[in-house]
Amino acid sequence: MAKKNGSIIFKCSNCGYSQPRWLGRCPECNEWNTLEEIIIDKNNVSPAGRGSEKVEKQKPVNLDSVVAQESVRFSTGIPEFDRVLGGGATKRSAILLGGEPGIGKSTLLLQTAASAAASFAKDGKVLYVSGEESAAQIKERAERLGLNCSGIKILCTSRLEDALDALDSINPLFVIIDSIQTIYSVDAGIIPGTVNQLKYCANEFIGWVKERDSVLIMTAHVTKEGTIAGPKSLEHMVDTVISFERNTDDIRFLHAQKNRFGSVDELGIFTMSERGLSALVDPTSLFLTKRTEKQPAGVACTPVFEGSRVFLVEIQALTVPAKASVSRIYSEKIESGRVARIAAVLEKRCGICFSDQDIYVNVAGGIRLNESSIDGAIAAALYSARTDLPLETGTVVFGELSLAGEIRPVGKAKNRVVAAKNLGFTNIVSPEKADSTTQVCDIKSLIKAIFSK
C-alpha cells in the first residue's frame, strides 16, 4: 500500500488498493475510474481514541436517488413497552428512560433484558451495565422476580473504557446502561454526572450502537421537577426519550416524549407487585372513580385517546371564593391556561362569574391530558362546581370549545362513543350526531343538555 501524501489518499473502490495520487486506471485490478478520494481526518477518531483515522469524503446526492430502508425492530418481550416504542425497539437506536428514584426503572430493564435474551438463540447477546448496583443485588432482584437470566451478561462498573471493551468483545444485540449519570471517563474528568461526562459518555455509547445492529437503552436520573437531569442536548442525541411516572403506589405510566421511529401518543400502563411490572389487563376504566352513591358536583367524565386506545377519564373541578384580590388556578394534569380560557368563555357566553373564584382542577388517576376533546368536560365540571349542580349519572361529554363558545367536532368520535357505551354511559353529549348521543353546537346548548333537568 502506498504511503499517504499529506491528509489525502486515493483508494480503489473495487480492490481496495490505495496510493497518494489519482490515476484513471487502478494498477492493481486494472479497472478504470475506480480510485476515490479518502481524507485522513483525526476528528474521525472518537474522544476515547477509538475508531479509524480513514474516512471517505462525503458528497451530496439527490434525495430521490436514496433507497429508503424499512426499520427492523426487536421485541422487548413486554407488549406495553413495545407499544410505547412504536412496535418494538429499532435497530441502531438509542433510548433514554427517565424516572424518579424507586419507580421501577431497573426492574423494567431487567425484565426487558430477560425477555430479550430469551428470544435470542445465542447466549450473551444482552449486556447489562450497572454503575449503581452490584452483581449480587441484580441477581437477587432477578430471583425475586422469577426471571431466567441465563442469556444476560452483567458488568458492574462506572468506567466508560471497561464498558466499551465489553461491548467490543461481546458484540451484544441489546445494551442496557443503568444509569448514564454513573458512567465516567478520565478523559472528561473524574466526577460522574457532570455535563461534559454525560455528553461524552453518551456519545461514545451511541456511536458504538449506530455502527452495529444493536439497541441501546440508558436510564437517567430526574430532577425534583420531573425533568431528566443534565444537559438538554442529551435528549437531542438519542432517538427516543421515555418518561416513567406513577399515580399511586402500584400504577405506573410509560410514555414517549420523543420518538424518531414511532408515535409519541401511546401510553403504557403497568401495575407494580412483588413479581415486578405487569401490564394492566383492562385499563379502559382505570381513571374512573367507582361510586355507590350519587355523583357529586364538579365531576365530569370524558373519553380520551392515548395512541390507539380510548380511556374514560374523570375530570374534577372545585371553585371557592378567592383568598386574595387576584383569583388563581391550581391545575397540574391539565394546562392551567386552558382552564382559564374555558372559564373565560363560560363567564362571557353563559354569564356565570369565575373572576372572583380560585379554581382547582384535577384528573382522577393522575393521567396528564392534552387533547382538545376534553374542553367540553372541563366546561361541564366548572359549571357544575360553580352552581353546585351535579351531572346526571351516566353522562359523558366531549368536544372542543372555541373562544366564540362553539363546540367543535373532534377526531375518532365514533370510537369514543363506543367506548363510553361499553362502560355503561347512556347520556353522551358531543358535537357529533350519532345513535344514543345528544348533539350540541355551542356552550349554551351543552349546559342546557346536561343541566336542564
MODA-V640468 format. One line per field, one symbol per residue. ss: DSSP state (H for helix, E for strand, L for the rest). phi: phi as a letter, one per 20 degrees, with the letter a starting at -180 (. if undefined). psi: psi as a letter, one per 20 degrees, with the letter a starting at -180 (. if undefined). A space follows every 50 residues. Layout:
ss: ???
phi: ???
psi: ???
This chain:
ss: LLLLELLEEEEELLLLLEELLLLLELLLLLLELLEEEEEELHHHLLLLLL LLLEEELLLLLLHHHLLLLLLLEELLLLHHHHHHHLLLEELLEEEEEEEL LLLLHHHHHHHHHHHHHHHLLLLLLEEEEELLLLHHHHHHHHHHHLLLLL LEEEEELLEHHHHHHHHHHHLLLEEEEELHHHLELHHHLLLLLLHHHHHH HHHHHHHHHHLLLLEEEEEELELLLLLELLLLHHHHHLLEEEEEEELLLL EEEEEEEEELLLLLLLEEEEEEELLEEEELLLLLLLLLLLLLLLLLLLEE EEEEEELLEEEEEEEEEEEEELLLLLLLEEELLLLHHHHHHHHHHHHHHH LLLLLLEEEEEEELLLLLLLLHHHHHHHHHHHHHHHHLLLLLLLEEELLE ELLLLEEELLLLHHHHHHHHHHLLLLEEEELLLLLLEEELLEHHHHHHHH HLL
phi: .fffdmdcccdffednfcbfcecfcffedmeeldedfceedfffffgend odeebffecfcfffefefdffeddefndgffffffnopeegmddddddaf fmfoffffffffffffffeefefnecddddddceffffffffffemeedf ddedcdbdefffffffffeelfecccdccffeebcffdoddfnfffffff ffffffffffececcdcdecfcefeneffofffffffeecddddccdcfc dcdcbeebbfcaedefcdccddbfenecfffcegdfedeecddffffncb dbececmdddceddedcbccgfecfdfcddbeecgfffffffffffffed mdecfddeddcbdfnnfedcfffegfffffffffffemdfffgneccbqe defeneeefcflffffffffffenfddddbfeebfmcdecdbfffffffe dff
psi: pqqqocjprpppigijpqriqqqhpphgikqqlipqpppoohiipqhjjq aqippqppqqrphiipopppppqqpiioghghghikjrppqkqpppoqqr pjhkghgghghggggghhiphqqjjppoopjhqrhhghgggghhikqokh jpppooqipghgghghghhhmrhppponrhiipqphhjajoqirgggggg ghhggghghhirmrppppqqrqriijqpqaqhhhhhhrhpppporqhahi pqpoqphpoijaqjiqpppqppahjbpqqpgnjgjhjqppqiaqprqjpq qqpqpndjqpqpqpppqppqppiahpqqpopgipphhgghghhhgghghi kppihjqppppqppijqpphqiiigghggggggghhikoqqppjpqpqqp prhijqoqqrqlhghggghghhjjphnooriqorpkqopqirhghggghg jh.
